[in-house]
Amino acid sequence: MALQRQLTEMIQAIPGVVSAASSTHVPLSGGNWSHFFSVVGTPSAERRPSRFAYVDPEYFRTLRIPLLAGRGFGAFGEHAL
């Protein structure tokens, strides 16, 4: 994570760069990571996938995706207001 943060900061510091963000996947590529889980006490103990991609707090602003409701998020372990 430290290397990711450092690379993103270096890109953000390049003259002319308006915004930069990092993610584990290329937008709209269909890629994701999966973790599997099962819910205790349900009729089926079948393992289900939980798919996700990590993005940093600047991701939506960089891609110009407006936040329509709720709030953004901060760096890992932080909360953005």
MMTF fields as JSON, N, C-alpha, C and O atoms, coordinates in Angstrom:
{
  "mmtfVersion": "1.0.0",
  "mmtfProducer": "UNKNOWN",
  "numBonds": 323,
  "numAtoms": 324,
  "numGroups": 81,
  "numChains": 1,
  "numModels": 1,
  "chainsPerModel": [1],
  "groupsPerChain": [81],
  "chainIdList": ["A"],
  "bondAtomList": [4, 2, 8, 6, 12, 10, 16, 14, 20, 18, 24, 22, 28, 26, 32, 30, 36, 34, 40, 38, 44, 42, 48, 46, 52, 50, 56, 54, 60, 58, 64, 62, 68, 66, 72, 70, 76, 74, 80, 78, 84, 82, 88, 86, 92, 90, 96, 94, 100, 98, 104, 102, 108, 106, 112, 110, 116, 114, 120, 118, 124, 122, 128, 126, 132, 130, 136, 134, 140, 138, 144, 142, 148, 146, 152, 150, 156, 154, 160, 158, 164, 162, 168, 166, 172, 170, 176, 174, 180, 178, 184, 182, 188, 186, 192, 190, 196, 194, 200, 198, 204, 202, 208, 206, 212, 210, 216, 214, 220, 218, 224, 222, 228, 226, 232, 230, 236, 234, 240, 238, 244, 242, 248, 246, 252, 250, 256, 254, 260, 258, 264, 262, 268, 266, 272, 270, 276, 274, 280, 278, 284, 282, 288, 286, 292, 290, 296, 294, 300, 298, 304, 302, 308, 306, 312, 310, 316, 314, 320, 318],
  "bondOrderList": [1, 1, 1, 1, 1, 1, 1, 1, 1, 1, 1, 1, 1, 1, 1, 1, 1, 1, 1, 1, 1, 1, 1, 1, 1, 1, 1, 1, 1, 1, 1, 1, 1, 1, 1, 1, 1, 1, 1, 1, 1, 1, 1, 1, 1, 1, 1, 1, 1, 1, 1, 1, 1, 1, 1, 1, 1, 1, 1, 1, 1, 1, 1, 1, 1, 1, 1, 1, 1, 1, 1, 1, 1, 1, 1, 1, 1, 1, 1, 1],
  "groupList": [{"groupName": "MET", "atomNameList": ["N", "CA", "C", "O"], "elementList": ["N", "C", "C", "O"], "formalChargeList": [0, 0, 0, 0], "bondAtomList": [1, 0, 2, 1, 3, 2], "bondOrderList": [1, 1, 2], "singleLetterCode": "M", "chemCompType": "L-PEPTIDE LINKING"}, {"groupName": "ALA", "atomNameList": ["N", "CA", "C", "O"], "elementList": ["N", "C", "C", "O"], "formalChargeList": [0, 0, 0, 0], "bondAtomList": [1, 0, 2, 1, 3, 2], "bondOrderList": [1, 1, 2], "singleLetterCode": "A", "chemCompType": "L-PEPTIDE LINKING"}, {"groupName": "LEU", "atomNameList": ["N", "CA", "C", "O"], "elementList": ["N", "C", "C", "O"], "formalChargeList": [0, 0, 0, 0], "bondAtomList": [1, 0, 2, 1, 3, 2], "bondOrderList": [1, 1, 2], "singleLetterCode": "L", "chemCompType": "L-PEPTIDE LINKING"}, {"groupName": "GLN", "atomNameList": ["N", "CA", "C", "O"], "elementList": ["N", "C", "C", "O"], "formalChargeList": [0, 0, 0, 0], "bondAtomList": [1, 0, 2, 1, 3, 2], "bondOrderList": [1, 1, 2], "singleLetterCode": "Q", "chemCompType": "L-PEPTIDE LINKING"}, {"groupName": "ARG", "atomNameList": ["N", "CA", "C", "O"], "elementList": ["N", "C", "C", "O"], "formalChargeList": [0, 0, 0, 0], "bondAtomList": [1, 0, 2, 1, 3, 2], "bondOrderList": [1, 1, 2], "singleLetterCode": "R", "chemCompType": "L-PEPTIDE LINKING"}, {"groupName": "THR", "atomNameList": ["N", "CA", "C", "O"], "elementList": ["N", "C", "C", "O"], "formalChargeList": [0, 0, 0, 0], "bondAtomList": [1, 0, 2, 1, 3, 2], "bondOrderList": [1, 1, 2], "singleLetterCode": "T", "chemCompType": "L-PEPTIDE LINKING"}, {"groupName": "GLU", "atomNameList": ["N", "CA", "C", "O"], "elementList": ["N", "C", "C", "O"], "formalChargeList": [0, 0, 0, 0], "bondAtomList": [1, 0, 2, 1, 3, 2], "bondOrderList": [1, 1, 2], "singleLetterCode": "E", "chemCompType": "L-PEPTIDE LINKING"}, {"groupName": "ILE", "atomNameList": ["N", "CA", "C", "O"], "elementList": ["N", "C", "C", "O"], "formalChargeList": [0, 0, 0, 0], "bondAtomList": [1, 0, 2, 1, 3, 2], "bondOrderList": [1, 1, 2], "singleLetterCode": "I", "chemCompType": "L-PEPTIDE LINKING"}, {"groupName": "PRO", "atomNameList": ["N", "CA", "C", "O"], "elementList": ["N", "C", "C", "O"], "formalChargeList": [0, 0, 0, 0], "bondAtomList": [1, 0, 2, 1, 3, 2], "bondOrderList": [1, 1, 2], "singleLetterCode": "P", "chemCompType": "L-PEPTIDE LINKING"}, {"groupName": "GLY", "atomNameList": ["N", "CA", "C", "O"], "elementList": ["N", "C", "C", "O"], "formalChargeList": [0, 0, 0, 0], "bondAtomList": [1, 0, 2, 1, 3, 2], "bondOrderList": [1, 1, 2], "singleLetterCode": "G", "chemCompType": "PEPTIDE LINKING"}, {"groupName": "VAL", "atomNameList": ["N", "CA", "C", "O"], "elementList": ["N", "C", "C", "O"], "formalChargeList": [0, 0, 0, 0], "bondAtomList": [1, 0, 2, 1, 3, 2], "bondOrderList": [1, 1, 2], "singleLetterCode": "V", "chemCompType": "L-PEPTIDE LINKING"}, {"groupName": "SER", "atomNameList": ["N", "CA", "C", "O"], "elementList": ["N", "C", "C", "O"], "formalChargeList": [0, 0, 0, 0], "bondAtomList": [1, 0, 2, 1, 3, 2], "bondOrderList": [1, 1, 2], "singleLetterCode": "S", "chemCompType": "L-PEPTIDE LINKING"}, {"groupName": "HIS", "atomNameList": ["N", "CA", "C", "O"], "elementList": ["N", "C", "C", "O"], "formalChargeList": [0, 0, 0, 0], "bondAtomList": [1, 0, 2, 1, 3, 2], "bondOrderList": [1, 1, 2], "singleLetterCode": "H", "chemCompType": "L-PEPTIDE LINKING"}, {"groupName": "ASN", "atomNameList": ["N", "CA", "C", "O"], "elementList": ["N", "C", "C", "O"], "formalChargeList": [0, 0, 0, 0], "bondAtomList": [1, 0, 2, 1, 3, 2], "bondOrderList": [1, 1, 2], "singleLetterCode": "N", "chemCompType": "L-PEPTIDE LINKING"}, {"groupName": "TRP", "atomNameList": ["N", "CA", "C", "O"], "elementList": ["N", "C", "C", "O"], "formalChargeList": [0, 0, 0, 0], "bondAtomList": [1, 0, 2, 1, 3, 2], "bondOrderList": [1, 1, 2], "singleLetterCode": "W", "chemCompType": "L-PEPTIDE LINKING"}, {"groupName": "PHE", "atomNameList": ["N", "CA", "C", "O"], "elementList": ["N", "C", "C", "O"], "formalChargeList": [0, 0, 0, 0], "bondAtomList": [1, 0, 2, 1, 3, 2], "bondOrderList": [1, 1, 2], "singleLetterCode": "F", "chemCompType": "L-PEPTIDE LINKING"}, {"groupName": "TYR", "atomNameList": ["N", "CA", "C", "O"], "elementList": ["N", "C", "C", "O"], "formalChargeList": [0, 0, 0, 0], "bondAtomList": [1, 0, 2, 1, 3, 2], "bondOrderList": [1, 1, 2], "singleLetterCode": "Y", "chemCompType": "L-PEPTIDE LINKING"}, {"groupName": "ASP", "atomNameList": ["N", "CA", "C", "O"], "elementList": ["N", "C", "C", "O"], "formalChargeList": [0, 0, 0, 0], "bondAtomList": [1, 0, 2, 1, 3, 2], "bondOrderList": [1, 1, 2], "singleLetterCode": "D", "chemCompType": "L-PEPTIDE LINKING"}],
  "groupTypeList": [0, 1, 2, 3, 4, 3, 2, 5, 6, 0, 7, 3, 1, 7, 8, 9, 10, 10, 11, 1, 1, 11, 11, 5, 12, 10, 8, 2, 11, 9, 9, 13, 14, 11, 12, 15, 15, 11, 10, 10, 9, 5, 8, 11, 1, 6, 4, 4, 8, 11, 4, 15, 1, 16, 10, 17, 8, 6, 16, 15, 4, 5, 2, 4, 7, 8, 2, 2, 1, 9, 4, 9, 15, 9, 1, 15, 9, 6, 12, 1, 2],
  "groupIdList": [1, 2, 3, 4, 5, 6, 7, 8, 9, 10, 11, 12, 13, 14, 15, 16, 17, 18, 19, 20, 21, 22, 23, 24, 25, 26, 27, 28, 29, 30, 31, 32, 33, 34, 35, 36, 37, 38, 39, 40, 41, 42, 43, 44, 45, 46, 47, 48, 49, 50, 51, 52, 53, 54, 55, 56, 57, 58, 59, 60, 61, 62, 63, 64, 65, 66, 67, 68, 69, 70, 71, 72, 73, 74, 75, 76, 77, 78, 79, 80, 81],
  "secStructList": [7, 2, 2, 2, 2, 2, 2, 2, 2, 2, 2, 2, 6, 1, 6, 6, 7, 7, 7, 7, 7, 7, 5, 1, 1, 7, 6, 6, 1, 7, 7, 7, 3, 3, 3, 3, 3, 7, 7, 6, 6, 1, 1, 7, 7, 7, 7, 3, 3, 3, 3, 3, 7, 7, 5, 7, 6, 6, 2, 2, 2, 2, 6, 6, 7, 7, 7, 7, 1, 1, 7, 7, 7, 7, 1, 6, 6, 7, 7, 7, 7],
  "xCoordList": [0.819, 0.0, 0.861, 0.487, 2.006, 2.884, 3.378, 3.429, 3.739, 4.198, 3.067, 3.291, 1.878, 0.721, 0.51, 0.328, 0.535, 0.37, 1.457, 1.18, 2.709, 3.84, 3.701, 3.917, 3.348, 3.189, 2.057, 2.194, 0.944, -0.173, 0.219, -0.126, 0.922, 1.379, 2.346, 2.3, 3.216, 4.156, 3.403, 3.745, 2.387, 1.593, 0.827, 0.75, 0.259, -0.48, 0.417, -0.061, 1.704, 2.647, 3.13, 3.799, 2.821, 3.249, 2.497, 1.272, 3.222, 2.554, 1.488, 1.726, 0.324, -0.769, -1.724, -2.833, -1.322, -2.221, -3.232, -2.863, -4.49, -5.559, -5.956, -6.205, -6.016, -6.417, -5.888, -5.82, -5.522, -5.062, -5.557, -5.675, -5.842, -6.329, -5.82, -5.378, -5.886, -5.458, -6.61, -7.543, -6.512, -7.506, -6.833, -5.768, -7.447, -6.92, -7.299, -6.739, -8.244, -8.719, -8.952, -9.225, -8.84, -9.124, -10.64, -11.388, -11.103, -12.551, -13.213, -12.669, -14.377, -15.219, -14.563, -15.014, -13.513, -12.84, -13.57, -13.355, -14.435, -15.14, -14.342, -14.834, -13.124, -12.296, -12.72, -13.284, -12.453, -12.698, -11.983, -11.501, -11.919, -11.395, -12.586, -13.65, -12.417, -13.504, -13.027, -11.91, -13.884, -13.765, -15.028, -16.086, -14.922, -16.098, -16.567, -15.762, -17.861, -18.433, -19.644, -20.182, -20.05, -21.315, -21.957, -21.272, -23.276, -24.019, -24.462, -25.224, -23.98, -24.32, -25.811, -26.362, -26.449, -27.858, -28.805, -30.018, -28.309, -29.174, -29.381, -28.571, -30.463, -30.723, -29.58, -29.357, -28.881, -27.786, -26.476, -26.325, -25.546, -24.222, -23.309, -22.084, -23.928, -23.161, -22.306, -22.747, -21.1, -20.203, -20.596, -20.808, -20.691, -21.062, -19.911, -19.167, -19.752, -18.678, -19.103, -20.267, -18.172, -18.341, -17.295, -16.101, -17.716, -16.782, -16.555, -17.47, -15.33, -14.996, -13.756, -13.013, -13.55, -12.318, -11.967, -12.848, -10.709, -10.262, -10.039, -9.492, -10.465, -10.206, -9.789, -10.149, -9.03, -8.633, -9.656, -10.529, -9.559, -10.563, -10.751, -11.807, -9.766, -9.883, -10.472, -10.662, -10.763, -11.184, -12.386, -12.318, -13.479, -14.692, -14.507, -15.016, -13.794, -13.537, -12.671, -12.922, -11.653, -10.765, -11.532, -11.28, -12.456, -13.244, -14.469, -15.275, -14.601, -15.722, -17.063, -18.019, -17.111, -18.35, -18.918, -18.334, -20.069, -20.61, -21.182, -21.736, -21.034, -21.634, -23.032, -23.192, -24.039, -25.42, -26.064, -26.994, -25.57, -26.117, -25.056, -24.109, -25.215, -24.263, -23.01, -23.046, -21.903, -20.648, -19.525, -19.657, -18.439, -17.253, -16.561, -17.098, -15.379, -14.615, -13.186, -12.705, -12.513, -11.145, -10.162, -10.538, -8.915, -7.887, -8.208, -9.026, -7.588, -7.857, -7.845, -6.856, -8.941, -9.043, -9.53, -9.687, -9.773, -10.27, -11.694, -12.159, -12.375, -13.714, -13.684, -13.216, -14.188, -14.266, -15.622, -16.621, -15.644, -16.917, -17.31, -18.353],
  "yCoordList": [-1.194, 0.0, 1.255, 2.272, 1.181, 2.347, 2.688, 3.862, 1.684, 1.915, 2.493, 3.42, 1.971, 2.492, 3.968, 4.788, 4.301, 5.691, 6.576, 7.677, 6.092, 6.864, 7.103, 8.222, 6.082, 6.241, 7.201, 8.033, 7.085, 7.987, 9.428, 10.335, 9.652, 11.005, 11.547, 12.734, 10.705, 11.139, 11.557, 12.561, 10.794, 11.136, 12.43, 13.276, 12.599, 13.818, 15.055, 16.162, 14.87, 15.995, 16.401, 17.427, 15.65, 15.982, 17.226, 17.279, 18.239, 19.452, 19.121, 18.346, 19.721, 19.507, 18.399, 18.321, 17.544, 16.487, 17.126, 17.72, 16.997, 17.595, 16.675, 17.14, 15.382, 14.429, 13.047, 12.702, 12.272, 10.898, 10.038, 10.502, 8.794, 7.859, 6.472, 6.219, 5.589, 4.215, 3.254, 3.551, 2.096, 1.052, -0.284, -0.337, -1.34, -2.665, -3.114, -4.087, -2.421, -2.832, -1.638, -0.53, -1.879, -0.859, -0.654, -1.631, 0.599, 0.836, 0.135, 0.103, -0.415, -1.087, -2.312, -2.784, -2.825, -4.01, -5.293, -6.342, -5.201, -6.382, -7.176, -8.17, -6.754, -7.463, -7.176, -6.12, -8.104, -7.904, -8.986, -9.966, -8.801, -9.813, -10.445, -9.833, -11.638, -12.308, -12.865, -13.365, -12.766, -13.481, -14.311, -13.905, -15.448, -16.294, -16.29, -16.193, -16.395, -16.385, -17.32, -17.693, -17.68, -18.394, -17.797, -17.338, -17.809, -17.207, -18.312, -19.203, -18.24, -19.219, -19.126, -18.032, -20.267, -20.289, -20.228, -20.276, -20.126, -20.133, -21.571, -22.445, -21.82, -23.183, -23.779, -24.99, -22.95, -23.439, -22.869, -21.653, -23.73, -23.266, -23.091, -23.075, -22.959, -22.796, -21.534, -20.476, -21.677, -20.515, -19.618, -20.091, -18.337, -17.349, -16.384, -16.088, -15.888, -14.92, -13.497, -13.125, -12.737, -11.311, -10.636, -10.727, -9.972, -9.389, -7.911, -7.205, -7.459, -6.072, -5.632, -6.451, -4.348, -3.737, -2.624, -1.885, -2.503, -1.421, -0.166, -0.231, 0.974, 2.271, 3.234, 3.053, 4.261, 5.228, 6.371, 6.454, 7.247, 8.292, 9.25, 9.872, 9.385, 10.303, 9.637, 10.304, 8.345, 7.574, 8.186, 8.438, 8.427, 8.929, 10.351, 10.691, 11.181, 12.55, 12.52, 13.27, 11.655, 11.555, 11.124, 11.636, 10.196, 9.723, 10.589, 10.296, 11.665, 12.604, 11.908, 12.166, 11.022, 10.339, 11.064, 11.008, 11.752, 12.513, 11.607, 10.543, 12.045, 11.369, 11.944, 13.119, 11.122, 11.601, 11.557, 12.312, 10.675, 10.56, 9.963, 9.336, 10.157, 9.592, 10.438, 11.658, 9.768, 10.484, 9.708, 8.518, 10.389, 9.746, 8.943, 8.752, 8.485, 7.716, 8.202, 8.804, 7.934, 8.376, 7.269, 6.215, 7.511, 6.512, 5.315, 5.415, 4.199, 2.973, 3.241, 3.726, 2.923, 3.112, 4.482, 4.738, 5.37, 6.713, 6.855, 6.038, 7.897, 8.208, 9.616, 10.541, 9.785, 11.119, 11.734, 11.025, 13.025, 13.71, 14.533, 15.188],
  "zCoordList": [0.0, 0.0, 0.0, -0.584, 0.652, 0.683, -0.714, -1.08, -1.496, -2.869, -3.708, -4.486, -3.567, -4.297, -3.974, -4.873, -2.678, -2.263, -2.841, -3.318, -2.8, -3.31, -4.816, -5.283, -5.57, -7.013, -7.357, -8.254, -6.645, -6.889, -6.578, -7.336, -5.494, -5.15, -6.19, -6.513, -6.718, -7.757, -9.02, -9.646, -9.39, -10.571, -10.324, -11.215, -9.13, -8.807, -8.848, -9.094, -8.61, -8.588, -9.979, -10.106, -11.007, -12.367, -12.819, -12.711, -13.33, -13.802, -14.854, -15.78, -14.687, -15.625, -15.214, -15.741, -14.29, -13.822, -12.875, -11.863, -13.212, -12.415, -11.268, -10.156, -11.53, -10.509, -10.882, -12.062, -9.895, -10.112, -8.967, -7.832, -9.269, -8.259, -8.605, -9.725, -7.639, -7.886, -7.623, -6.877, -8.26, -8.111, -8.387, -9.002, -7.94, -8.243, -9.644, -10.149, -10.285, -11.602, -12.518, -12.057, -13.812, -14.817, -14.869, -14.897, -14.884, -14.92, -16.104, -17.208, -15.857, -16.851, -17.485, -18.529, -16.868, -17.409, -17.03, -17.637, -16.023, -15.548, -14.532, -13.997, -14.261, -13.3, -11.875, -11.589, -10.992, -9.57, -8.79, -9.358, -7.503, -6.596, -5.907, -5.811, -5.438, -4.734, -3.405, -3.281, -2.438, -1.174, -1.07, -1.55, -0.457, -0.315, 1.134, 2.061, 1.312, 2.648, 2.685, 1.642, 3.85, 4.057, 5.293, 6.208, 5.309, 6.412, 7.365, 6.991, 8.583, 9.608, 9.91, 10.035, 10.025, 10.385, 9.207, 9.407, 7.998, 6.824, 6.375, 6.686, 5.645, 5.196, 4.365, 4.388, 3.656, 2.823, 3.336, 3.456, 3.634, 4.073, 2.869, 2.994, 1.699, 0.462, 0.515, 0.964, 0.055, 0.007, -1.163, -2.279, -0.896, -1.912, -2.131, -1.196, -3.355, -3.605, -3.244, -3.394, -2.783, -2.558, -3.426, -3.138, -4.464, -5.433, -5.127, -4.704, -5.345, -5.041, -5.792, -6.332, -5.817, -6.315, -5.335, -4.894, -4.998, -4.126, -4.959, -6.06, -4.428, -5.054, -3.961, -2.798, -4.329, -3.302, -3.245, -4.109, -2.246, -2.037, -3.215, -3.325, -4.091, -5.224, -6.466, -7.484, -6.405, -7.572, -8.289, -9.492, -7.578, -8.229, -8.738, -9.806, -8.0, -8.461, -9.72, -10.663, -9.737, -10.893, -12.136, -13.227, -11.984, -13.121, -13.381, -14.265, -12.595, -12.717, -12.54, -13.271, -11.555, -11.199, -9.981, -8.899, -10.152, -9.027, -7.932, -8.209, -6.714, -5.564, -5.41, -5.081, -5.645, -5.634, -4.254, -3.972, -3.401, -2.05, -1.152, -1.627, 0.137, 1.088, 1.197, 1.033, 1.476, 1.66, 0.991, 0.703, 0.753, 0.198, 1.288, 2.379, 0.977, 1.965, 1.985, 1.025, 3.084, 3.255, 2.941, 2.428, 3.25, 3.076, 3.941, 4.855, 3.675, 4.41, 5.909, 6.458, 6.553, 7.993, 8.414, 9.608, 7.461, 7.769, 7.244, 6.449, 7.697, 7.178, 6.626, 7.291, 5.402, 4.801, 5.146, 5.27, 5.296, 5.563, 4.387, 4.413]
}
